[in-house]
């Protein structure tokens, strides 16, 4: 299950959206805030800006040293909130020790929250309300399942991991009564005794714990769909939550590289375009 064709389809929408907005006299601005010099975070941010520039988005790259203060981070958020040329932005997480990511996230205007992780937007997701930013990695996974024709409605989905950026919002998304969802979703984690007993009975298993190769062939059902959502870096090498040997058992499986990650970036750019369209609509009312 390569993420490339799914990302390409979303990026076609991005290019079309950017062109239409330009014709209406509106650009699309996407910003990031990176605190510290974590290599993995720097890699992710660089990729986002590379793709932004490729598809015609204005790219705003705010960097703060690890020695900055929480007040500096909040000031950067305020400046991006007030910048009319920035339609959406994100705070790259994790932030260094001593910073309060949750406080900074809740400072972001919900309308500019391209990550879809602000409590207001997660609340709209829980309610199943359309028209609000949704988390990028869960969106990418949902799109991948649809693209490859993986049956989801009424099926058993087990998500291994309960983090606020992937496990929890993905559970909300796939349980909604809408196309490509409406599943029976179970969330397990390392604190659940015999969690593998759940995954062995699942039609779809999503690794979302950030533990390298924790989803092994012996914990998935023959013919099931196995998605590696969590990613861990060891030096310059990235590892998925899903052991590559799962391809010997599963009917569908994402690759270690070129899977969910590429769809996440595409969904981020699409969220930025949607934010710009909403801003233009509000301006002409």
Residue pairs with C-beta under 8 A, 6 or more apart in sequence:
1 144
1 148
1 225
1 227
1 252
1 253
1 254
1 255
1 259
2 254
2 255
2 258
2 259
3 140
3 144
3 254
3 258
3 259
3 260
3 261
3 262
3 263
4 258
4 262
5 147
6 140
6 143
6 144
6 147
6 262
6 263
6 266
7 140
7 262
7 263
7 265
7 266
8 266
9 143
9 147
10 143
10 263
10 266
10 267
10 269
10 270
11 51
11 55
11 266
11 269
11 270
13 270
13 273
14 55
14 266
14 269
14 270
14 273
15 55
15 56
17 28
17 270
17 273
17 274
17 276
17 277
18 28
18 55
18 56
18 57
18 273
19 56
21 27
21 28
21 273
21 276
21 277
21 280
22 56
24 280
26 276
26 279
26 280
27 57
27 58
27 85
27 276
28 56
28 57
28 58
28 87
28 272
28 273
28 276
29 57
29 58
29 59
29 60
29 83
29 85
29 86
29 87
29 88
29 272
29 276
30 48
30 52
30 57
30 58
30 59
30 60
30 86
30 87
30 88
30 89
30 114
30 268
30 269
30 272
31 59
31 60
31 61
31 62
31 80
31 83
31 86
31 88
31 89
31 90
32 45
32 48
32 49
32 60
32 61
32 62
32 89
32 90
32 91
32 92
33 62
33 63
33 64
33 73
33 76
33 77
33 80
33 89
33 90
33 91
33 92
33 104
34 41
34 42
34 45
34 61
34 62
34 63
34 64
34 92
35 63
35 64
35 65
35 66
35 68
35 73
35 91
35 92
35 95
35 96
35 99
36 64
36 65
36 66
36 95
36 96
37 65
37 66
38 94
38 96
39 233
39 236
40 233
41 92
41 94
44 92
45 61
45 92
47 265
48 265
48 268
49 59
49 61
51 265
51 266
51 269
52 58
52 59
52 269
52 272
53 59
55 269
57 269
57 272
57 273
58 85
58 86
60 80
60 83
60 85
60 86
60 89
62 76
62 79
62 80
64 72
64 73
64 76
66 96
70 98
70 99
70 100
70 103
70 104
73 91
73 95
73 99
73 104
74 103
74 104
74 107
77 91
77 104
77 107
77 108
78 107
80 86
80 89
80 108
80 112
81 107
81 108
81 109
81 112
86 112
87 112
87 272
87 275
87 276
87 279
88 112
88 113
88 114
88 133
88 271
88 272
88 275
88 276
89 108
89 112
89 114
90 113
90 114
90 115
90 268
91 101
91 104
91 105
91 108
93 101
93 165
94 101
95 101
95 104
105 113
105 117
105 118
106 118
106 119
108 118
110 118
110 120
110 121
110 132
110 133
111 275
111 278
111 279
112 275
113 120
113 121
113 133
114 133
114 136
114 268
114 271
114 272
114 275
115 133
115 135
115 136
115 165
115 268
115 271
116 122
116 125
116 132
116 133
116 134
116 135
116 136
116 139
116 169
116 271
117 135
117 164
117 165
117 169
118 133
120 132
121 132
121 133
121 134
122 135
122 164
122 169
122 172
124 131
124 132
125 132
125 134
125 135
125 169
125 172
125 173
126 172
128 176
128 177
128 178
133 271
133 274
133 275
134 169
134 173
134 271
135 165
135 166
135 169
135 170
135 173
136 264
136 265
136 267
136 268
136 271
137 165
137 166
137 170
137 229
137 260
137 263
137 264
137 267
138 166
138 169
138 170
138 173
138 174
139 173
139 263
139 267
140 260
140 263
140 264
140 266
140 267
141 170
141 206
141 227
141 229
141 260
141 263
142 170
142 173
142 174
142 180
142 181
143 180
143 263
143 267
144 150
144 227
144 254
144 259
144 260
144 263
145 152
145 180
145 204
145 225
145 227
146 152
146 179
146 180
148 225
148 252
150 204
150 225
150 252
151 203
152 174
152 180
152 181
152 182
152 183
152 204
153 180
153 181
153 182
153 183
154 182
154 183
154 184
155 183
155 184
155 203
155 204
156 183
156 184
156 186
156 201
156 202
156 203
156 204
157 174
157 183
157 184
157 185
157 186
157 202
157 203
157 204
157 205
157 206
158 185
158 186
158 187
158 188
158 198
158 199
158 201
158 202
158 204
158 205
158 206
159 167
159 170
159 171
159 185
159 186
159 187
159 188
159 206
159 208
160 167
160 188
160 189
160 195
160 199
160 205
160 206
160 207
160 208
160 209
160 214
160 215
160 241
161 167
161 187
161 189
161 206
161 207
161 208
161 209
161 210
161 229
161 230
161 241
162 168
162 187
162 189
162 208
163 208
163 209
163 210
166 208
166 229
166 230
167 187
167 189
167 206
167 208
167 209
168 187
170 206
170 208
170 229
171 185
171 187
173 181
174 181
174 183
174 185
175 181
175 182
175 183
175 184
175 185
176 182
183 204
186 198
186 202
188 195
188 198
188 199
189 195
189 209
190 209
190 211
192 198
196 218
196 219
199 205
199 215
199 219
199 220
199 221
200 219
200 220
200 221
201 221
202 220
202 221
202 224
203 221
203 224
203 225
204 224
204 225
204 226
204 227
205 215
205 219
205 220
205 224
205 225
205 226
205 227
206 227
206 229
207 214
207 215
207 226
207 227
207 228
207 229
207 230
207 240
207 241
207 242
208 229
208 230
208 241
209 230
209 241
210 230
210 231
210 232
210 241
211 230
211 232
211 241
212 232
212 234
212 239
212 240
212 241
213 239
213 240
213 241
213 242
213 243
214 241
214 243
215 226
215 228
215 241
215 242
215 243
215 246
216 243
216 245
216 246
217 243
217 245
217 246
217 248
217 249
220 226
220 246
220 249
220 250
221 249
222 249
222 250
222 251
223 250
223 251
224 249
224 250
224 251
224 252
225 250
225 251
225 252
225 253
226 242
226 246
226 250
226 252
226 253
226 254
227 242
227 253
227 254
227 259
227 260
228 240
228 241
228 242
228 253
228 254
228 256
228 259
228 260
229 241
229 260
230 240
230 241
231 238
231 239
231 240
231 241
231 260
231 261
232 238
232 239
232 241
233 239
238 256
238 257
239 256
240 254
240 255
240 256
240 259
242 253
242 254
242 256
244 253
244 255
244 256
246 253
247 253
254 260
